[in-house]
């Protein structure tokens, strides 16, 4: 079971340029830079927030993945609802792994 599949919200914070030092140290590497660029591109293409793409990516994996949404604000809950409606095709799902 993945405990922190969204890496503590690293991509969402990176998009806002608000990454905490501990997250930058843990997740700021070349692989995640490529994944971030791919997720950012998909978010732009679909007109959604990057966290919507991250959550949609997670729920579309072959293994059973059930993200637990943080409800720190109504906007976070709305992101989770939007992500449930976001369909990523197989090519799009492969981009973050490329």
N, C-alpha and C positions, 0 to 999 in steps of 0.2 A: 504494500500500500504506500503510495506516495504521500508524504506528509505535507510538503510545500511545493506542489506542482507549478504554482505561479511564481515561485522563487520570492515569496514575500511581496509580490506586486512589483518586482524589479522593472519589468518592461513598462508598466503603466507609469511608474515614477520616472523612469528614464525619459519617456516621452515628454513629461512635464519638466524635465531637468531638475528633479527633486530627489535624487537618489541619496539615501543615507550612506555614510562612509562604510559601514559594515556590509551593506548589500553590494556596494561597488567593489569592495575587496573580494567578496565571495563569488559574485556573478559577473563581474566585469572582465570578460576574457574574449579572445577572438571568436570562439564558437558562438557565444551568446551575442556578440556584435552582429554576426551573420544572421542569427535567428531573429534578432531585433529588427534588422533591416527588412527581412522577409515578412515579418508580422506587420511592420509599419506599412509596407507596400500593400499587403492584403487589406489592412484597415482602410487605406486610402481608396483602393479599388471598390470596396464594398460600402464606403461611406459610414464606417462605424469606428468606435474607439478601439485602440489596440488591445485593451483588456477583453473586449468582445471576441476578438480573433483568438486570443490565448484560450479563453474558456471554450469557444467552439472547437478549437484544435483538440483540447483535452477530451471533450465528450465524444469526439469522432475517432478515437483511437480504437484499435481492435480489442484491446483488453478493456474490461469494465472500469470506467473512470467516472467518478461522481464528485465533481468539485463542490466543496462546501463554501458557499458564498458568505463573505463578511458583510454584515449589515450595519456598518458604521455610519451610513447615510442613505437616504432614499435613492440617490444617484447610483450607489453601488448595487442596490437591488435591481434597479432599472437596467444596469449593464448586464446583469445575469439573465434577465428576461430577454433582452435583445440577443444575447449570445445563443440562447436556446433556439431562436429563429434563424440564425445565420447558418446557411448551408455552404460548406467548403467542398469543392470537388476534389477528386483524388490527386490531381496535379497540385492544387493549392495546399492540400494537406502534406504533400511531400516537400514543399519549399523550405519550411524551417529545418528540415533534416538534411537539406542539400549542402 
